[in-house]
Amino acid sequence: MGKKILSVTQIRALMKKGTPMIFGTDLLQSFYEYGQEALKITMEMNNKYHTPEEVRELFSELIARKVNKDCLILPPFYTEFGKNIKLGKKVFINTCCHFQDNGGIEIGDNTMLGSNVTIVTLNHDFDPEKRCNAMPKPVKIGKNVWIGANVTILPGVSIGDNSIIGAASVVTKDVPANTLAYGVPCKSVRKIC
């Protein structure tokens, strides 16, 4: 008998609770199935010209939520799940961004992401016998945030409202609101407002 495919609502609830993704479970199989759908949608979005309105419609289908009409997403865009992304109003996502959104990604109003931003929401078990299992931790980006090009944001990180993350940074810890932060690893440098 085949695995049961969970609904998007069920998966979002499990990820919010931090339920591990264990190899061989219905949850992992569900991610695989929705991942195939995400591949189909992103291939369509990334491999021919679409108007900004068409991109928003495809992105809405990808994330199973309506994307606000004032958001701008510039393909190509990559994700392995898609259904656990939440965008505010007036969000800008530049080209070649990668969202591993299984654990949940929330982006606030008026936030801008530069080219090649990678957001990761899963980590693997340190025990080699359990390494194929993954633990979700959501990423939350506040309002009016500017994420520079080639930034990587790791699982469980929150970035406060009005902050700026400098290009090529690796964000391993929370960044407070109203802060300029950059580096590898990313560190708060100064208050900006």
N, C-alpha and C positions, 0 to 999 in steps of 0.2 A: 504494500500500500504506500502511496506517495505521501510526501510531506504536506502539511496544511499551510496554505499561504495566508499570512496574517494581513489584516487591513492596514492601511496607512495610519489610521487613528490608533490602532493597537500598537503598531511599531513606535509611533511617536511617544505614546505613554510609557512603553517599556524603556525607551532610550532616556526619557526624562527621569526615570527612576534609577538609571545607571545599570540596567540589566546587561550582564555580559553576553557577548555574541559567542556562543559555544559551537564548535564544529559539530555538524551533524544534526542540529536542531531546526525546528520549524522557523525560528527567527532568522537564522543564517540563510536558510533556503529562501525565505521571503526577500531578504536583501538581494540575493542572487537574481530572483525573478524581476524585482523592480529595477535592479541594475541593468538588466537586458533592455527594459523599456527606456531607461535613461540613455543608454547607448544609442538606441534608435532615434530618440528625440534630438540628442546632441549632434548626431551625424547629420540629421536634416538641417539643424540650425547652423552647423559649422561648415557645411560643404557646398553651399550655394548662397547667392545673395538673397537676403530678406530685408524688407523695410523695417524700421524700428518698431512699428506696430506689430508686424508679423513675428519679430523676435520676442516681443513681450508676450504674445499669444503662445508661442512655443515654450517660453520659459514658464508661463502659467501652467501649462500642461505638465511640464517637467516637475515642478514643485508642488503640484496639486493645490495651488492657491492662486488667486487672482493677483497679478502684478499690477501695481498702480500705474496709471497712464503717464505719469511724469518720471518714471524710472527709465534709465538708458543702460542697456546691456550691449556691449560690443563683442560679437563672436570673434574667434572661437572661444567657447566656454566648455569646461570639462567637469564631470562629476561621476561618482560611482553609484549613487543612489538617487539624489535629487529631491526626494519627498520630505526632507527635514531641513529645508531652507525657508527662512521667513525674512522678507524684505520690507522695510519701511517705505515712506514716500521719498521721492526725489533721490533714490539711490543710483549711483553710477558705478558700473562694473566695466573696467577696461578689458582689453583683449587678453586672451590666454590665461585667464584665471582658472584655478583648480580648487574645487570644493569637495573635500571628503566629509560629507554632511551627515553620515549615519548617526552620530551623536547629537546633532542639532547645531545649526548656525543661524543666528539672529543678527540682522544688520539694521541699525536705526536710521531714522529719517536723515536726509541730506548728507549721507556718508558716501565717500568716494574711495574706490579701490583702484590702484594703479595696475599696470600690466603685470602679468605673471604672479599675482598674489596667490599663495597657496594657504588654504585653511584646512587644518587636520583636526578631526574630532575622535579619533580612535588611537588607542595604544595597545600593545600586545603584552601578554604575561611574560615576566622575566624568567619563569620556570620553563626550561627547554621542553619539558613534557607537555606543557600547556600553551606553548608559544603561538599556536594557530588560533587560540581564543583571543578575542578583542574586547577591551573595556571602553565604553563610550563616555566622553566628557564633552558637554556642549561648549561652543564658543559664542560669546556675546560681544557685539561691537555696538557701542552707543550711538547717539545722534551727533551729527556734524563732525564725524571723524574723517581724517584723511590718512589712508594707508598707502605708503609709497610703493613704487614698482619693486618687484622681486622680494616682497616681504613674505615670510613664512610664519603663520600663527599656529601654535601647538595646542593640543587638547586641553580643555578646561580654562582657557584664558578669557578674561573679560577686559575690554578696553573701554574706558570711561568717555563720556560725552566730551566733545570739542578737542579731543587729543589728536596728535599727529605722530605717526610711526614712520621714521625715516627709511628711505629705500634700502633694500637688501638686508633688513633686520630680521632676526629670528626671535620671535616673541614667545618666551617660555613662562612668563609670569604676568599677572594682572598689571595693567597700566591705569593709574588713577585718571580721573577726569581732568581736563584742562592742562594736559602735560605733553611736552615734546619728549619723545623717547626714540632711541635708535641704538644700533649695534648688534653684535653677536657675542653673547646673548644681549637682547634689547634691554636697555636701562633708561630709567627716567632721567632726563638731563635738566629740565627746568619747567616751571609753570609758564603757560603761555597766555592766560587770561584769568 
